[in-house]
C-alpha cells in the first residue's frame, strides 16, 4: 500500500433507511469501505471523522466524507483514517445557515 491515499466515501445510502442511528451506521460504513478497499486487518478511525459525522445531528450525517488513509505499520495491516478536508463544527453550522436563507 502506498504511503497515503484519499478516498471519498459516499454515505447517501444511509438516508434510504430509518432515521435512527444513522451516525453510528455511517462510522460502520466507513470502516467496512476502508477494509474492503485497503485489505487492512485493522482500521483506526480518528476523532476528527467522528466529530464531523456527529457535527450535524445523530440522524443527519453528511452525504459524503473525504478520508485520508495512513499506514501505521510497515506491512499496511493497520491503518489510520483521518478526515482529509478538515472541517470544524462551526463551519458546518455556518454553511447550513447560509443555505437556509
C-alpha positions as CSV (number, residue, x, y, z in Angstrom):
1,X,0.0,0.0,0.0
2,X,1.3,3.5,-0.8
3,X,2.2,5.9,2.0
4,X,-1.1,7.8,1.8
5,X,-4.4,7.6,0.0
6,X,-7.5,9.7,-0.1
7,X,-10.9,8.2,-0.5
8,X,-14.3,10.0,-0.9
9,X,-16.8,7.7,0.7
10,X,-20.5,8.1,-0.3
11,X,-22.8,7.8,2.7
12,X,-26.0,8.9,0.9
13,X,-27.5,5.3,1.1
14,X,-27.8,5.8,4.8
15,X,-30.7,8.0,4.0
16,X,-32.6,5.1,2.4
17,X,-33.1,3.6,5.9
18,X,-34.8,4.8,9.0
19,X,-33.6,8.0,10.7
20,X,-32.5,6.3,14.0
21,X,-28.8,5.6,14.4
22,X,-27.6,6.9,11.1
23,X,-24.4,8.4,12.5
24,X,-23.2,5.2,14.1
25,X,-24.1,3.3,10.9
26,X,-22.0,5.9,8.9
27,X,-18.9,5.1,11.0
28,X,-19.5,1.4,10.4
29,X,-19.9,2.0,6.7
30,X,-16.6,4.0,6.6
31,X,-14.8,1.1,8.4
32,X,-16.3,-1.5,6.0
33,X,-15.4,0.6,3.0
34,X,-11.8,1.0,4.1
35,X,-11.4,-2.7,4.9
36,X,-12.7,-3.6,1.5
37,X,-10.6,-1.2,-0.5
38,X,-7.3,-1.4,1.5
39,X,-7.4,-5.1,2.6
40,X,-6.3,-4.0,6.1
41,X,-6.9,-6.1,9.2
42,X,-7.5,-3.2,11.5
43,X,-8.8,0.4,10.8
44,X,-8.3,3.1,13.4
45,X,-10.8,5.9,12.8
46,X,-9.6,9.3,14.0
47,X,-11.6,11.6,16.3
48,X,-11.8,14.2,13.5
49,X,-14.0,11.8,11.4
50,X,-16.2,11.1,14.4
51,X,-16.7,14.8,15.2
52,X,-17.5,15.5,11.6
53,X,-20.1,12.7,11.3
54,X,-21.8,13.8,14.6
55,X,-21.5,17.5,13.9
56,X,-24.8,17.9,12.2
57,X,-27.0,15.6,14.2
58,X,-27.3,12.0,15.3
59,X,-29.7,11.2,12.5
60,X,-28.3,13.5,9.7
61,X,-24.7,12.6,8.9
62,X,-23.1,14.1,5.8
63,X,-23.8,12.5,2.5
64,X,-20.1,12.0,1.7
65,X,-16.8,12.3,3.5
66,X,-13.2,12.6,2.3
67,X,-10.9,10.3,4.3
68,X,-7.1,10.2,4.2
69,X,-5.7,6.8,5.0
70,X,-2.2,6.5,6.6
71,X,-0.4,3.2,7.3
72,X,0.6,2.7,11.0
73,X,2.8,-0.3,10.4
74,X,5.2,-1.1,7.6
75,X,3.1,-4.0,6.2
76,X,0.0,-1.9,5.9
77,X,-2.2,-4.2,8.0
78,X,-3.0,-1.4,10.5
79,X,-4.3,1.8,9.0
80,X,-5.4,5.1,10.5
81,X,-8.2,7.1,8.8
82,X,-8.2,10.9,9.2
83,X,-10.5,13.5,7.8
84,X,-8.9,14.6,4.5
85,X,-10.6,18.0,4.4
86,X,-10.6,19.4,8.0
87,X,-14.0,21.0,8.7
88,X,-14.9,22.4,12.1
89,X,-18.4,22.2,13.5
90,X,-18.7,26.0,13.3
91,X,-18.1,25.9,9.6
92,X,-20.7,23.2,9.1
93,X,-23.3,25.2,11.0
94,X,-22.5,28.4,9.1
95,X,-22.9,26.7,5.8
96,X,-26.2,25.3,6.8
97,X,-27.4,28.7,8.0
98,X,-26.4,30.2,4.6
99,X,-28.2,27.5,2.6
100,X,-31.4,28.0,4.7
101,X,-31.7,31.7,3.8
